[in-house]
Amino acid sequence: MLSRRLGQLRADLALADEQLAHFADESDDARLRALVSETPLAEHEHREAERHSSAMARHRDDLVELIAKLESEQDALLDKLTSRRRS
């Protein structure tokens, strides 16, 4: 069950990485358009794109943290199992 959950989270992380790259590129493009055009609409689009990119970065960070926590739990369980077998 734990390994299945870790597998799903790793797949989610791979997807989040792809989406973050996309949103970061979009944000960079919008920033350049805002600098060149200097219009309120372009600046608004840049802020929106930056919000999406930041939200995805936070989501990705949450996934990384959760994976690390579950891997630590899994390691502890394996250590416990190994120590019981030695006894």
KAJO-V434502 format. One record per residue. N is the residue number from 0. OMEGA is omega in whole degrees, 0 to 359 (999 if undefined). NEAR is the number of other C-alpha atoms within 8 Angstrom. Layout:
N|OMEGA|NEAR, N|OMEGA|NEAR
//
This chain:
0|180|4, 1|180|7, 2|177|6, 3|178|7, 4|177|8, 5|178|11, 6|179|8, 7|179|8, 8|178|10, 9|176|9, 10|177|8, 11|179|9, 12|178|11, 13|178|8, 14|179|8, 15|177|11, 16|179|9, 17|181|8, 18|179|9, 19|178|12, 20|179|8, 21|181|8, 22|178|13, 23|177|10, 24|178|8, 25|180|9, 26|178|12, 27|178|8, 28|181|8, 29|178|13, 30|179|10, 31|178|8, 32|180|10, 33|178|13, 34|183|7, 35|187|6, 36|181|7, 37|177|9, 38|178|7, 39|180|6, 40|180|6, 41|178|12, 42|177|12, 43|179|8, 44|177|10, 45|179|12, 46|178|8, 47|180|8, 48|179|12, 49|177|11, 50|179|8, 51|180|9, 52|179|12, 53|179|8, 54|179|8, 55|178|12, 56|177|9, 57|178|8, 58|179|9, 59|178|12, 60|177|8, 61|179|8, 62|179|11, 63|180|9, 64|180|8, 65|178|8, 66|179|11, 67|179|8, 68|181|8, 69|176|10, 70|177|9, 71|177|8, 72|180|8, 73|178|9, 74|179|8, 75|179|8, 76|178|8, 77|177|8, 78|179|8, 79|180|8, 80|180|8, 81|180|8, 82|178|8, 83|180|7, 84|180|6, 85|184|5, 86|999|4
//
